[in-house]
Amino acid sequence: MATKNVRVVGYLPPLYYEKLSQYIKEQELTESAAIIKIVKQFFEQPNIKAENSEKDKEIASLKADIAQIMRRLAVLEEAVASGKSRSSTQYRSFTHPHSSPSLRPLKSDELGRRLGVNPNTVEQEALKGEAEFKDWSKRKDPGSTAWQKRGDLYHPLSDL
């Protein structure tokens, strides 16, 4: 019998051959027709790439959420590290949306934790110029605080 199809020879592990034989019986196909059907289904499924793309988007969104949580956690850690006591007056200050804890100058590693980036990234961004660093740090900061480098420390700019 002449055909334009290309002959493929392969060796299957016994378990997969058993499953293939069962599929052939269930579908009432020849071995060749079953393999063609399986290969066709595999290559003609348009949703595989779309599903992977959607999963990639979901993963990227989750990573962004985690980064934001890490920045918020850094703010809380900073508040605890700055030696604030847990007095009732401090708890009251958190209930007022307009009050915010005062921030102290930070080293690059501390600011990096707060912004959710590597300390080297903080230093590289600071080298780009004062105005650009203020904008960048304000976008990254969980409290939208802009920062300015003075000497070896980064100072919060509350007036921006």
Backbone bond lengths (Angstrom), bond angles and torsions (degrees), N, CA, C in turn:
res aa  C-N    CA-C-N  psi(-1)  N-CA   C-N-CA  omega(-1)  CA-C   N-CA-C  phi
1 M - - - 1.446 - - 1.522 107.56 -
2 A 1.308 116.98 123.54 1.461 122.22 -179.27 1.525 109.32 -88.14
3 T 1.346 115.58 141.04 1.471 121.55 178.97 1.512 109.38 -147.59
4 K 1.314 115.88 155.54 1.463 120.84 176.60 1.528 111.17 -90.06
5 N 1.306 116.47 -6.84 1.469 120.69 -179.50 1.527 110.45 -70.80
6 V 1.315 115.64 151.44 1.457 122.35 179.96 1.525 108.90 -89.84
7 R 1.303 115.80 136.85 1.464 121.08 179.47 1.525 109.66 -79.49
8 V 1.333 116.02 133.53 1.455 122.14 177.90 1.525 107.80 -124.31
9 V 1.311 115.55 132.74 1.459 120.50 178.94 1.523 107.29 -119.73
10 G 1.305 116.50 133.49 1.456 119.80 179.25 1.513 110.45 -151.10
11 Y 1.292 115.31 165.38 1.449 121.72 178.86 1.516 108.30 -120.42
12 L 1.321 115.76 124.13 1.466 120.93 -179.20 1.518 109.60 -102.78
13 P 1.321 116.60 146.07 1.461 118.88 170.93 1.535 108.56 -63.14
14 P 1.309 118.59 150.46 1.467 121.65 -175.84 1.535 114.01 -52.53
15 L 1.315 117.23 -39.04 1.464 120.08 -178.56 1.531 110.88 -62.34
16 Y 1.334 117.77 -44.34 1.463 120.96 -179.51 1.532 111.30 -71.48
17 Y 1.323 117.05 -34.22 1.456 119.26 177.09 1.522 110.07 -65.46
18 E 1.316 116.77 -38.57 1.465 121.98 176.78 1.531 110.49 -60.77
19 K 1.350 115.88 -44.50 1.465 120.47 178.83 1.525 110.59 -65.94
20 L 1.334 117.07 -38.98 1.459 121.13 177.74 1.532 110.14 -63.70
21 S 1.307 117.14 -42.95 1.464 121.25 179.60 1.524 110.64 -62.42
22 Q 1.324 116.32 -40.77 1.461 120.80 178.39 1.534 110.14 -64.62
23 Y 1.344 117.71 -42.08 1.463 122.78 178.40 1.531 110.30 -61.79
24 I 1.337 116.35 -42.10 1.466 121.86 179.72 1.526 110.19 -59.89
25 K 1.337 116.27 -44.97 1.464 120.18 180.00 1.522 111.29 -66.00
26 E 1.346 116.33 -43.65 1.472 120.27 -178.37 1.523 111.34 -64.42
27 Q 1.308 117.73 -40.12 1.460 122.66 -176.33 1.541 112.54 -89.30
28 E 1.343 116.35 -7.24 1.470 122.72 -177.98 1.530 110.49 53.93
29 L 1.338 114.12 54.75 1.454 121.66 -179.17 1.515 110.60 -120.17
30 T 1.320 115.67 164.29 1.459 119.46 169.57 1.527 106.71 -80.30
31 E 1.309 115.72 166.32 1.465 119.52 179.22 1.522 110.35 -61.01
32 S 1.317 117.18 -42.35 1.458 121.37 -179.61 1.525 110.92 -65.22
33 A 1.334 117.61 -44.55 1.471 121.43 179.93 1.530 111.03 -64.13
34 A 1.332 116.58 -37.76 1.470 120.31 179.10 1.525 110.79 -64.72
35 I 1.319 116.70 -43.84 1.462 120.58 -179.53 1.523 110.17 -65.46
36 I 1.346 117.23 -41.13 1.467 120.65 177.55 1.533 109.73 -60.97
37 K 1.316 117.16 -44.40 1.467 121.40 -179.70 1.530 111.23 -62.61
38 I 1.306 117.36 -43.31 1.474 121.99 -179.83 1.528 110.42 -64.75
39 V 1.322 116.96 -46.04 1.464 121.22 -179.88 1.524 110.09 -64.95
40 K 1.316 116.79 -41.92 1.472 121.37 178.91 1.530 110.33 -60.86
41 Q 1.332 117.73 -46.08 1.471 121.38 178.21 1.523 110.77 -60.32
42 F 1.306 116.59 -40.89 1.459 120.66 -178.23 1.521 111.70 -63.55
43 F 1.336 116.74 -46.79 1.462 120.28 -174.61 1.522 114.29 -84.48
44 E 1.298 118.65 -17.67 1.456 120.51 -176.14 1.530 113.52 -104.14
45 Q 1.314 117.87 12.76 1.464 120.14 176.75 1.516 109.12 -84.00
46 P 1.339 117.95 103.33 1.469 120.45 -177.82 1.527 112.89 -73.02
47 N 1.310 117.65 -19.51 1.465 120.57 -174.02 1.522 113.91 -77.92
48 I 1.310 117.80 -15.75 1.459 119.42 -176.84 1.525 110.55 -61.56
49 K 1.332 116.93 -49.17 1.467 119.73 180.00 1.518 110.84 -66.67
50 A 1.331 117.34 -40.35 1.463 120.65 179.84 1.522 110.45 -64.26
51 E 1.342 117.03 -40.94 1.465 120.29 178.68 1.521 110.46 -64.00
52 N 1.344 116.56 -43.62 1.458 120.04 179.20 1.520 110.56 -63.42
53 S 1.327 117.17 -40.71 1.458 121.12 178.90 1.526 110.34 -63.22
54 E 1.315 116.32 -42.35 1.474 120.65 179.10 1.530 110.26 -65.34
55 K 1.321 116.96 -40.47 1.463 120.90 177.78 1.529 110.35 -64.09
56 D 1.339 116.87 -40.20 1.463 120.93 177.70 1.523 110.54 -61.10
57 K 1.336 116.82 -41.20 1.460 120.81 178.57 1.529 110.71 -64.56
58 E 1.340 116.45 -42.44 1.464 120.54 178.80 1.528 110.62 -63.24
59 I 1.329 116.45 -41.53 1.466 120.63 179.21 1.520 110.00 -64.24
60 A 1.331 117.47 -43.10 1.470 121.13 178.60 1.528 110.56 -61.94
61 S 1.328 116.27 -39.89 1.466 120.51 178.47 1.526 110.56 -64.73
62 L 1.328 116.55 -42.69 1.466 120.30 178.41 1.525 111.18 -64.60
63 K 1.323 116.90 -38.75 1.465 120.26 177.95 1.522 110.79 -64.01
64 A 1.332 116.69 -39.22 1.467 120.35 177.73 1.528 110.09 -65.22
65 D 1.335 116.27 -40.83 1.467 120.00 177.67 1.527 110.85 -62.80
66 I 1.316 116.60 -41.77 1.467 120.78 179.07 1.521 110.21 -63.93
67 A 1.331 117.23 -41.45 1.471 120.75 178.92 1.526 110.12 -61.54
68 Q 1.326 116.26 -41.55 1.468 119.57 179.04 1.533 110.63 -65.40
69 I 1.321 117.24 -40.71 1.463 121.05 177.41 1.523 110.18 -63.44
70 M 1.333 116.90 -40.16 1.462 120.83 179.15 1.532 110.61 -63.56
71 R 1.332 117.12 -39.83 1.468 119.89 178.10 1.526 110.48 -64.81
72 R 1.324 115.97 -41.82 1.468 119.15 179.10 1.523 111.10 -65.66
73 L 1.319 115.95 -38.85 1.457 120.37 177.16 1.521 110.49 -63.45
74 A 1.329 116.86 -38.58 1.463 120.61 178.40 1.522 110.72 -61.70
75 V 1.335 116.78 -37.76 1.461 120.49 177.65 1.529 109.82 -63.55
76 L 1.318 116.30 -44.10 1.464 119.93 178.54 1.529 111.09 -64.38
77 E 1.319 116.59 -42.76 1.464 120.46 178.12 1.528 110.46 -61.39
78 E 1.323 116.06 -40.39 1.465 120.59 179.34 1.517 110.74 -63.04
79 A 1.335 116.05 -41.28 1.457 119.84 179.37 1.527 110.34 -63.58
80 V 1.315 116.69 -41.70 1.466 120.61 179.12 1.529 109.99 -68.44
81 A 1.336 117.18 -42.92 1.462 121.68 -177.94 1.524 112.46 -66.99
82 S 1.316 116.93 -26.20 1.458 118.99 -178.58 1.530 111.94 -76.21
83 G 1.329 116.60 1.22 1.465 120.36 172.57 1.509 114.94 86.36
84 K 1.299 118.34 18.36 1.455 119.78 179.58 1.520 109.28 -71.45
85 S 1.312 115.48 135.80 1.460 119.51 179.28 1.515 109.61 -85.36
86 R 1.300 115.80 163.40 1.455 120.68 179.88 1.524 109.97 -94.81
87 S 1.274 116.00 63.33 1.461 119.56 179.44 1.517 109.41 -86.93
88 S 1.291 116.13 162.93 1.462 120.17 -179.20 1.520 111.13 -65.51
89 T 1.332 117.42 -28.69 1.463 118.70 178.37 1.520 110.85 -67.83
90 Q 1.336 116.59 -34.13 1.457 118.63 179.28 1.526 109.82 -68.69
91 Y 1.328 117.46 -41.45 1.448 119.29 178.47 1.525 110.86 -61.60
92 R 1.311 116.93 -37.00 1.457 119.99 177.96 1.528 110.89 -63.31
93 S 1.333 117.19 -35.08 1.459 119.06 -177.87 1.524 111.30 -66.36
94 F 1.344 118.71 -27.17 1.447 120.33 179.03 1.518 112.39 -74.75
95 T 1.316 118.02 -18.16 1.455 119.84 -179.93 1.515 111.80 -81.20
96 H 1.332 117.80 -16.51 1.455 121.21 179.24 1.517 109.12 -94.80
97 P 1.337 117.09 120.41 1.463 118.77 -175.51 1.525 114.01 -66.91
98 H 1.339 119.10 -21.53 1.461 120.44 -176.71 1.522 113.18 -88.30
99 S 1.323 117.20 -12.23 1.456 118.17 179.84 1.523 109.10 -90.59
100 S 1.311 116.19 142.16 1.457 120.00 177.10 1.516 108.22 -140.41
101 P 1.333 116.45 146.45 1.453 118.65 -179.73 1.524 110.03 -66.10
102 S 1.325 115.76 144.59 1.460 118.41 178.30 1.518 108.70 -74.50
103 L 1.304 115.41 139.76 1.458 120.99 -177.91 1.513 109.97 -100.74
104 R 1.314 115.59 142.86 1.461 120.44 178.17 1.522 108.75 -100.12
105 P 1.316 117.64 162.01 1.473 120.19 175.27 1.530 110.19 -59.97
106 L 1.319 115.99 145.05 1.461 121.20 -176.14 1.522 111.34 -124.83
107 K 1.332 115.17 153.59 1.461 121.52 171.37 1.525 107.45 -78.89
108 S 1.331 116.55 166.50 1.470 119.98 -175.76 1.530 112.00 -60.25
109 D 1.340 118.15 -37.31 1.460 119.05 -180.00 1.529 111.50 -69.07
110 E 1.331 117.16 -36.08 1.460 120.67 178.03 1.529 110.92 -68.65
111 L 1.329 115.99 -43.15 1.457 119.69 178.87 1.533 109.83 -67.01
112 G 1.322 116.62 -37.29 1.461 120.10 176.90 1.514 111.83 -58.56
113 R 1.349 116.97 -44.00 1.464 120.35 176.91 1.521 110.56 -61.64
114 R 1.308 116.44 -42.78 1.470 120.71 -178.55 1.533 110.83 -63.68
115 L 1.323 116.32 -40.41 1.456 120.39 -177.12 1.531 112.94 -86.82
116 G 1.337 115.95 -8.71 1.466 119.89 179.56 1.516 113.32 76.70
117 V 1.341 116.40 30.56 1.465 121.02 179.74 1.525 109.78 -132.43
118 N 1.310 115.73 171.33 1.455 123.29 177.59 1.541 109.14 -73.15
119 P 1.339 118.98 143.83 1.467 120.42 177.19 1.531 113.31 -55.43
120 N 1.336 117.58 -33.71 1.466 120.55 177.28 1.521 111.26 -63.70
121 T 1.326 116.62 -35.49 1.467 120.90 178.03 1.519 109.77 -64.56
122 V 1.333 117.12 -40.60 1.467 121.37 178.17 1.527 109.10 -59.40
123 E 1.320 116.23 -47.40 1.466 120.38 -177.69 1.530 111.69 -66.23
124 Q 1.325 116.96 -39.25 1.468 120.54 178.53 1.524 111.05 -64.89
125 E 1.329 116.48 -41.25 1.468 120.20 179.64 1.533 110.25 -66.92
126 A 1.330 117.40 -36.11 1.465 120.71 179.57 1.525 111.14 -65.00
127 L 1.328 117.24 -30.47 1.467 121.35 179.61 1.533 112.48 -70.73
128 K 1.320 117.30 -15.78 1.466 120.77 -177.96 1.524 112.81 -77.30
129 G 1.313 117.03 -9.70 1.460 119.97 179.35 1.518 111.81 123.70
130 E 1.322 114.58 152.78 1.464 120.62 -174.40 1.528 112.94 -62.05
131 A 1.330 117.11 -48.27 1.472 120.17 -177.20 1.530 111.27 -64.10
132 E 1.329 115.61 -43.60 1.461 119.19 179.68 1.526 111.03 -65.42
133 F 1.335 116.90 -38.35 1.456 120.12 179.57 1.531 110.66 -66.22
134 K 1.327 116.71 -40.36 1.472 119.91 178.11 1.521 110.40 -59.81
135 D 1.322 116.58 -47.36 1.469 120.54 -179.80 1.528 111.38 -63.25
136 W 1.326 115.68 -46.34 1.462 120.66 -178.63 1.525 110.83 -62.02
137 S 1.343 116.53 -48.31 1.463 119.76 -177.21 1.527 111.17 -65.45
138 K 1.324 116.61 -35.32 1.469 119.95 178.97 1.529 110.49 -65.53
139 R 1.332 116.90 -38.53 1.471 120.28 177.95 1.518 111.41 -66.86
140 K 1.325 116.89 -35.94 1.462 121.57 -176.31 1.530 112.77 -82.61
141 D 1.316 117.34 -27.88 1.456 121.79 -172.75 1.534 111.09 -70.46
142 P 1.341 117.54 133.50 1.460 120.09 -179.53 1.527 113.07 -63.84
143 G 1.325 117.42 -24.83 1.453 121.15 177.81 1.520 112.51 -101.82
144 S 1.337 116.81 12.83 1.474 123.72 -177.66 1.525 111.88 54.65
145 T 1.319 116.63 35.85 1.461 122.11 176.98 1.524 108.90 -89.78
146 A 1.307 116.13 132.13 1.459 121.12 174.95 1.533 107.74 -84.92
147 W 1.323 116.51 149.35 1.461 122.14 -178.32 1.515 109.75 -124.34
148 Q 1.330 114.66 153.42 1.463 121.24 -179.81 1.526 108.03 -134.92
149 K 1.338 116.07 136.67 1.462 119.77 178.98 1.520 109.09 -87.96
150 R 1.328 114.12 127.26 1.471 121.02 174.11 1.527 106.68 -132.59
151 G 1.303 115.51 109.10 1.464 119.56 -176.60 1.520 109.12 70.05
152 D 1.348 115.64 -128.37 1.465 120.26 179.78 1.521 112.59 -95.12
153 L 1.327 117.58 -0.73 1.462 121.01 -176.31 1.528 111.94 -113.79
154 Y 1.307 114.83 157.31 1.461 122.57 177.12 1.524 107.14 -110.65
155 H 1.337 115.77 123.98 1.457 121.50 -175.04 1.527 109.83 -106.78
156 P 1.354 116.24 137.46 1.467 119.20 177.17 1.531 109.67 -73.27
157 L 1.317 115.17 143.05 1.458 120.30 177.45 1.536 107.28 -111.49
158 S 1.307 115.69 100.06 1.457 120.52 -174.52 1.512 113.23 -77.84
159 D 1.328 117.27 -16.44 1.463 119.89 -175.79 1.524 112.56 -85.84
160 L 1.335 119.19 -1.33 1.472 120.49 -179.55 1.503 110.67 -99.10
